[in-house]
Amino acid sequence: MLVLERKLGEEVVIDGEIIVKVETVNKNGVGLLINRLDGHVITLNNKIHQNFSVPLGVGKSTTLNGNTVITLTDVKNNKVYLGFDAPKSVIINRKERNG
């Protein structure tokens, strides 16, 4: 599992197509905004979506496109720790803010 630290408003890019943005943070969990850059649909837990928000509690997971599992591993001091389980062919990158 790859674990990345993110803060409110920061993003992770999956395969250069899917943006996962930390939309809300509290001590019990996060709200993630998930969308595709090209506007195509995404499957989330076997349901089809375009742009959507998903709440995650600590220790809870959601599955994107049937092959990428996102788990909220921890929340500390407004820092979110997201775990990613995906095939080796799936590229996962932090999207850094400019400036």
Backbone as ProteinMPNN parsed JSONL, in Angstrom:
{"seq_chain_A": "MLVLERKLGEEVVIDGEIIVKVETVNKNGVGLLINRLDGHVITLNNKIHQNFSVPLGVGKSTTLNGNTVITLTDVKNNKVYLGFDAPKSVIINRKERNG", "coords_chain_A": {"N_chain_A": [[0.845, -1.183, 0.0], [0.592, 2.154, -0.899], [1.045, 5.056, 0.898], [-0.032, 8.322, 1.134], [0.411, 11.646, 2.306], [-1.875, 14.236, 2.641], [-3.351, 17.512, 2.62], [-6.14, 19.692, 3.375], [-7.727, 20.609, 0.399], [-5.657, 19.698, -1.199], [-4.425, 17.418, -3.771], [-4.484, 14.155, -5.383], [-3.323, 12.416, -8.197], [-4.467, 9.943, -10.305], [-3.275, 7.715, -12.591], [-2.939, 9.837, -14.389], [-5.435, 10.76, -15.073], [-7.584, 10.679, -13.243], [-8.682, 12.702, -10.644], [-8.275, 13.067, -7.221], [-9.405, 14.861, -4.676], [-8.906, 16.375, -1.512], [-11.581, 17.385, 0.128], [-13.023, 17.974, 2.481], [-12.12, 17.934, 5.963], [-12.117, 16.351, 9.075], [-11.905, 15.237, 12.526], [-12.905, 12.669, 12.456], [-12.898, 11.779, 9.857], [-12.816, 12.2, 6.235], [-13.892, 14.116, 3.354], [-13.853, 13.289, 0.049], [-13.392, 14.623, -3.163], [-13.948, 13.402, -6.289], [-13.016, 13.128, -9.639], [-12.808, 12.882, -13.261], [-10.4, 14.042, -15.572], [-11.041, 14.069, -18.277], [-13.774, 13.967, -18.355], [-15.109, 11.546, -18.631], [-16.884, 8.648, -17.31], [-16.596, 7.205, -13.985], [-16.195, 4.239, -12.115], [-17.369, 3.616, -8.922], [-17.214, 1.672, -6.214], [-18.627, -0.22, -7.725], [-20.658, 1.294, -8.921], [-21.706, 3.668, -11.385], [-20.36, 6.888, -11.987], [-19.866, 10.454, -12.571], [-18.65, 13.168, -11.679], [-18.104, 13.301, -8.237], [-18.632, 13.273, -4.66], [-17.208, 11.617, -1.896], [-17.577, 10.362, 1.33], [-15.205, 9.347, 3.785], [-14.39, 7.389, 6.543], [-11.933, 6.907, 9.137], [-9.955, 4.106, 8.492], [-11.734, 3.119, 6.648], [-12.627, 2.208, 3.25], [-12.754, 2.792, -0.336], [-13.468, 1.796, -3.691], [-12.097, 2.445, -6.827], [-12.856, 2.257, -10.237], [-12.754, -0.511, -10.176], [-10.196, -1.48, -9.656], [-8.517, 0.057, -8.041], [-7.981, 0.762, -4.771], [-8.838, 3.03, -2.297], [-7.933, 3.98, 0.884], [-8.661, 5.513, 3.946], [-6.227, 6.01, 6.098], [-5.45, 7.454, 8.346], [-6.023, 10.479, 10.273], [-4.48, 13.326, 11.284], [-3.884, 16.286, 13.004], [-5.105, 17.923, 10.976], [-3.962, 16.751, 8.765], [-4.215, 14.385, 6.246], [-4.056, 10.943, 5.713], [-3.856, 8.944, 3.09], [-4.26, 5.733, 1.823], [-3.267, 3.768, -0.933], [-4.076, 1.051, -2.887], [-3.23, -0.584, -5.696], [-2.892, -1.992, -9.026], [0.453, -2.528, -10.315], [0.695, -1.215, -12.724], [-0.801, 1.072, -12.533], [-0.454, 4.484, -12.126], [0.26, 6.631, -9.49], [0.239, 9.827, -8.26], [1.204, 12.649, -6.253], [-0.343, 15.779, -6.463], [1.139, 18.73, -6.591], [0.96, 21.982, -5.169], [1.49, 25.041, -6.892], [3.902, 27.587, -6.263]], "CA_chain_A": [[0.0, 0.0, 0.0], [1.249, 3.461, -0.94], [0.334, 6.006, 1.749], [0.343, 9.707, 0.859], [-0.134, 12.669, 3.198], [-2.496, 15.358, 1.96], [-4.06, 18.485, 3.448], [-7.357, 20.223, 2.771], [-7.527, 21.243, -0.9], [-4.605, 19.05, -1.987], [-4.931, 16.396, -4.677], [-3.716, 13.015, -5.869], [-3.701, 12.108, -9.578], [-4.356, 8.514, -10.589], [-3.091, 7.431, -14.028], [-3.003, 11.061, -15.176], [-6.818, 10.985, -15.511], [-8.532, 10.807, -12.138], [-8.252, 13.618, -9.585], [-8.855, 12.837, -5.905], [-9.125, 16.08, -3.92], [-9.384, 16.406, -0.134], [-12.58, 18.45, 0.126], [-13.298, 18.307, 3.878], [-11.334, 17.175, 6.942], [-12.43, 16.469, 10.493], [-11.191, 14.201, 13.288], [-13.476, 11.357, 12.186], [-12.77, 11.36, 8.473], [-12.638, 13.191, 5.176], [-14.719, 14.079, 2.16], [-13.011, 13.334, -1.143], [-14.027, 14.963, -4.429], [-13.29, 12.556, -7.287], [-13.497, 13.347, -11.004], [-11.862, 12.603, -14.346], [-10.054, 15.221, -16.363], [-11.659, 14.002, -19.601], [-15.225, 13.964, -18.232], [-15.681, 10.2, -18.713], [-17.412, 8.135, -16.053], [-15.757, 6.433, -13.071], [-16.978, 3.347, -11.273], [-17.035, 3.697, -7.498], [-17.923, 0.575, -5.551], [-19.468, -0.843, -8.757], [-21.691, 2.2, -9.424], [-21.128, 4.604, -12.352], [-20.464, 8.293, -11.613], [-18.973, 11.359, -13.276], [-17.977, 13.879, -10.598], [-18.827, 12.973, -7.027], [-17.959, 13.357, -3.363], [-17.349, 10.396, -1.107], [-17.048, 10.484, 2.686], [-14.459, 8.183, 4.273], [-13.957, 7.399, 7.931], [-10.636, 6.267, 9.354], [-10.015, 2.661, 8.322], [-12.707, 2.777, 5.599], [-12.089, 2.209, 1.888], [-13.624, 2.857, -1.499], [-12.78, 1.226, -4.85], [-12.26, 3.166, -8.09], [-12.678, 1.521, -11.492], [-12.588, -1.937, -9.94], [-8.822, -1.938, -9.436], [-7.747, 0.946, -7.169], [-8.642, 0.923, -3.474], [-8.375, 4.166, -1.501], [-8.261, 3.785, 2.3], [-8.246, 6.575, 4.862], [-5.49, 5.319, 7.147], [-5.367, 8.269, 9.56], [-6.169, 11.934, 10.211], [-3.759, 13.93, 12.41], [-3.575, 17.714, 12.85], [-5.577, 18.339, 9.65], [-3.261, 16.02, 7.712], [-4.946, 13.191, 5.865], [-3.183, 9.889, 5.205], [-4.62, 8.098, 2.178], [-3.557, 4.553, 1.326], [-3.676, 3.365, -2.278], [-3.733, -0.288, -3.351], [-3.543, -0.617, -7.121], [-1.915, -2.748, -9.813], [1.7, -1.793, -10.581], [0.555, -0.417, -13.947], [-1.523, 2.3, -12.197], [0.467, 5.51, -11.634], [-0.368, 7.488, -8.484], [1.128, 10.961, -7.972], [0.698, 13.819, -5.545], [-0.367, 16.997, -7.276], [1.657, 19.773, -5.719], [0.556, 23.367, -5.452], [2.554, 25.916, -7.389], [4.101, 28.795, -5.482]], "C_chain_A": [[0.888, 1.243, 0.0], [0.422, 4.407, -0.085], [0.877, 7.401, 1.47], [-0.331, 10.636, 1.862], [-0.67, 13.817, 2.359], [-3.155, 16.26, 2.996], [-5.303, 18.94, 2.702], [-7.02, 20.949, 1.464], [-6.454, 20.599, -1.761], [-5.153, 17.833, -2.716], [-3.935, 15.272, -4.902], [-4.234, 12.735, -7.274], [-3.442, 10.625, -9.821], [-4.351, 8.321, -12.096], [-3.237, 8.657, -14.917], [-4.406, 11.463, -15.589], [-7.774, 11.31, -14.381], [-7.927, 11.689, -11.053], [-9.017, 13.279, -8.306], [-8.437, 14.021, -5.044], [-9.7, 15.97, -2.516], [-10.28, 17.637, 0.001], [-12.937, 18.911, 1.542], [-12.446, 17.42, 4.775], [-11.918, 17.429, 8.324], [-11.795, 15.287, 11.208], [-11.691, 12.791, 12.99], [-13.309, 10.878, 10.751], [-12.605, 12.517, 7.514], [-13.759, 13.076, 4.154], [-13.782, 14.218, 0.976], [-13.866, 13.686, -2.351], [-13.246, 14.214, -5.51], [-13.886, 12.855, -8.656], [-12.41, 12.995, -12.007], [-11.616, 13.876, -15.127], [-10.773, 15.243, -17.706], [-13.184, 13.944, -19.556], [-15.879, 12.597, -18.342], [-16.113, 9.721, -17.325], [-16.354, 7.335, -15.288], [-16.683, 5.448, -12.376], [-16.447, 3.455, -9.849], [-17.881, 2.653, -6.8], [-19.003, -0.014, -6.465], [-20.656, 0.003, -9.207], [-21.022, 3.238, -10.314], [-21.409, 6.052, -11.931], [-19.645, 9.138, -12.591], [-18.152, 12.112, -12.242], [-18.772, 13.612, -9.332], [-17.958, 13.176, -5.796], [-18.211, 12.055, -2.617], [-16.779, 10.648, 0.29], [-16.301, 9.203, 3.067], [-14.117, 8.394, 5.733], [-12.622, 6.687, 8.048], [-10.811, 4.741, 9.295], [-10.984, 2.201, 7.248], [-12.085, 2.947, 4.22], [-13.182, 2.407, 0.866], [-12.807, 2.374, -2.696], [-13.13, 1.998, -6.109], [-11.975, 2.233, -9.264], [-12.339, 0.045, -11.302], [-11.182, -2.397, -9.632], [-7.988, -1.069, -8.501], [-8.545, 1.19, -5.892], [-8.0, 2.089, -2.742], [-8.865, 3.947, -0.075], [-7.799, 4.998, 3.084], [-7.562, 5.892, 6.035], [-5.417, 6.112, 8.441], [-5.65, 9.731, 9.245], [-5.492, 12.479, 11.466], [-3.47, 15.385, 12.102], [-3.918, 18.236, 11.457], [-4.769, 17.761, 8.496], [-3.987, 14.7, 7.5], [-3.947, 12.187, 5.295], [-4.041, 8.907, 4.408], [-3.747, 6.95, 1.692], [-4.133, 4.139, -0.01], [-3.162, 1.958, -2.563], [-4.185, -0.37, -4.795], [-2.537, -1.522, -7.83], [-0.674, -1.888, -10.089], [1.604, -0.905, -11.812], [-0.161, 0.915, -13.694], [-0.555, 3.293, -11.553], [-0.283, 6.446, -10.697], [0.639, 8.57, -8.094], [0.434, 11.999, -7.111], [0.678, 14.959, -6.534], [0.004, 18.127, -6.339], [1.14, 21.132, -6.145], [1.744, 24.15, -5.959], [2.652, 27.149, -6.502], [4.217, 28.465, -4.086]], "O_chain_A": [[1.815, 1.36, 0.801], [-0.779, 4.551, -0.313], [2.081, 7.641, 1.556], [-1.491, 10.442, 2.224], [0.016, 14.311, 1.464], [-3.475, 15.827, 4.103], [-5.49, 18.607, 1.532], [-6.132, 21.801, 1.433], [-6.348, 20.921, -2.945], [-6.192, 17.284, -2.35], [-2.736, 15.404, -4.655], [-5.438, 12.805, -7.521], [-2.346, 10.121, -9.577], [-5.291, 8.708, -12.791], [-3.622, 8.533, -16.079], [-4.573, 12.4, -16.37], [-8.677, 12.129, -14.545], [-6.806, 11.456, -10.6], [-10.246, 13.213, -8.305], [-7.259, 14.172, -4.717], [-10.836, 15.531, -2.337], [-9.807, 18.774, -0.01], [-13.13, 20.104, 1.776], [-12.093, 16.3, 4.405], [-12.18, 18.572, 8.7], [-11.206, 14.42, 10.562], [-10.979, 11.819, 13.242], [-13.549, 9.708, 10.455], [-12.302, 13.644, 7.904], [-14.475, 12.077, 4.098], [-13.0, 15.166, 0.91], [-14.941, 13.117, -2.543], [-12.031, 14.372, -5.63], [-15.105, 12.841, -8.826], [-11.244, 12.831, -11.649], [-12.521, 14.689, -15.317], [-11.084, 16.316, -18.222], [-13.827, 13.879, -20.604], [-17.093, 12.487, -18.164], [-15.752, 10.311, -16.307], [-15.37, 6.859, -15.854], [-17.831, 5.779, -12.079], [-15.241, 3.393, -9.608], [-19.109, 2.735, -6.793], [-20.13, -0.269, -6.041], [-21.58, -0.528, -9.822], [-19.896, 3.652, -10.039], [-22.533, 6.4, -11.569], [-18.83, 8.607, -13.346], [-17.027, 11.701, -11.959], [-20.0, 13.691, -9.352], [-16.731, 13.242, -5.875], [-19.292, 11.472, -2.701], [-15.639, 11.092, 0.427], [-16.724, 8.103, 2.708], [-13.613, 9.45, 6.117], [-12.23, 5.945, 7.149], [-11.684, 4.17, 9.95], [-11.053, 1.007, 6.958], [-11.146, 3.721, 4.037], [-14.367, 2.222, 1.145], [-11.585, 2.526, -2.713], [-14.303, 2.189, -6.427], [-10.976, 1.514, -9.274], [-11.714, -0.573, -12.164], [-10.971, -3.581, -9.369], [-6.851, -1.427, -8.195], [-9.64, 1.751, -5.927], [-6.781, 2.141, -2.582], [-10.058, 3.751, 0.155], [-6.672, 5.462, 2.908], [-8.22, 5.27, 6.869], [-5.331, 5.527, 9.521], [-5.532, 10.167, 8.099], [-5.882, 12.137, 12.582], [-2.882, 15.699, 11.067], [-3.105, 18.917, 10.831], [-4.881, 18.235, 7.365], [-4.326, 13.996, 8.451], [-3.092, 12.547, 4.486], [-4.836, 8.149, 4.966], [-2.635, 7.164, 1.211], [-5.349, 4.155, -0.201], [-1.961, 1.702, -2.488], [-5.373, -0.243, -5.091], [-1.457, -1.789, -7.302], [-0.756, -0.66, -10.095], [2.356, 0.062, -11.934], [-0.131, 1.798, -14.552], [0.087, 2.978, -10.551], [-1.328, 6.99, -11.054], [1.749, 8.269, -7.654], [-0.774, 12.206, -7.223], [1.585, 15.09, -7.356], [-0.733, 18.442, -5.404], [0.915, 21.391, -7.327], [2.872, 23.947, -5.51], [1.643, 27.689, -6.048], [4.391, 29.354, -3.253]]}, "name": "protein", "num_of_chains": 1, "seq": "MLVLERKLGEEVVIDGEIIVKVETVNKNGVGLLINRLDGHVITLNNKIHQNFSVPLGVGKSTTLNGNTVITLTDVKNNKVYLGFDAPKSVIINRKERNG"}
